[in-house]
Amino acid sequence: MARKRSNGEGTLRQRPNGLWELTIMDGFQSNGKRKYKSFYAKTQKAVKQKAQEYLSAKNNGIQVDVDYPFEEWADLWFESHKDNIRPTTQDNYRYTLRILKSVFLHKKIRDIKPFDVEQMLKSLQMEGRSISCLAQCRGMMYQIMHKAEANDLIRKNPVRFAEKMRYHEPIKRKDAFTTEEVSILMERLPEDRIGLSIRLMLGTGMRTQELLALEPRHIAPDGSTICIEQAINMIKGTAVVGQPKSRDSYRTIPVPQSLRWCAVTLRDTYKKYIWEVGKKDSPCNPSYFRNEFKKALEAIPEVRMLTPHSCRHTYVSQMQALGVDLSTIQSIVGHADVSMTKHYLHVQDAVQQAAIDRFSKAFPTGHTDPEDPNENTNRIINFPNVV
């Protein structure tokens, strides 16, 4: 039996087939008669949710009775969703959205079938698109069509019924410097800004974006710790200081005793950023840093030419080899794996200090009396101004 609800909430009943039906008044017809709209779902909660989303869409200006072309609906979805994601992620979303729109463009969303989704993914694979690109396209397509389904523009989300593709791509091995290479780098890197920075990346596991966003205030006066509270984000090709990669990336990194002179020397600058290049009070572009990194490694032919991010992989692998437990390493590098967060909580400062002391003993830099704080603070290196 149908149950009438409060004013404006419509009529709710369970149909003979078990589905719940919620009927609401939806304005008036051209002849002045009332217009009704019905929603169906397996539970009362689900059918009420459908009605609420429908009314919310109307209030936000979405024309629920329009047969939207994919291009137009995708733009509406992105505009309503973009405020929930970071600016750097927005650029990635726009790129994926352009791919989807190039495939479906003017096709009506009601005409898109599971077969169309499967063919889209296969064609992108034949074009040589990466696995991650295909996964992003399928994921975004699902979100776009899910919103259309929730707003009663389509009956079913076609992505849900599209067969998932099986990808065959070899797993890429993470590159890291060997123990011998780390020892060579510690001894032979120049004692300038790039040399000191590479040493610190190898000895702390910092990301490049975190290093380039460092200000002198983030480094302890004695170089014992580095506070990570911001990072470089690339927005339309411009380096902008923003939030670190994840919540777990906010951390204070203990610096090995043998590398504290590097941190102290980098800290000794009147500029806003440790790696300020060119424009005043502006962070360094990661591409410039990568070029400097490459030049420094080219001068040491005994070491392979890897990327700056390889320093992070190197830190993790070397600390594991030195017997440091994984939860301690993850707490230091700020790993964003949520499943490991509970392990981070019980890691004490003393355990971290013992761990980084092992690094100092394993990779001395050859610097004269590194334990003398007076000598460390007196090491001043003037970096040339780069325009």
CORMOWO-V180135 format. One record per helix or strand. SS is the DSSP state (h for helix, s for strand). FROM is the first residue (numbers start at 1). LEN is the number of residues. If there is no record, write none. Layout:
BEGIN
ss->{SS SS}
from->{FROM FROM}
len->{LEN LEN}
END
This chain:
BEGIN
ss->{s s s s h s h h s h h h h h h h h s s s s h s h s s h h h h h h}
from->{3 11 20 34 44 69 70 87 108 109 114 131 158 179 193 208 216 219 225 231 238 247 251 257 276 283 286 310 326 338 349 373}
len->{2 4 9 8 16 1 15 18 1 3 13 20 4 10 12 5 3 1 4 5 5 3 4 11 1 1 13 12 8 8 14 5}
END
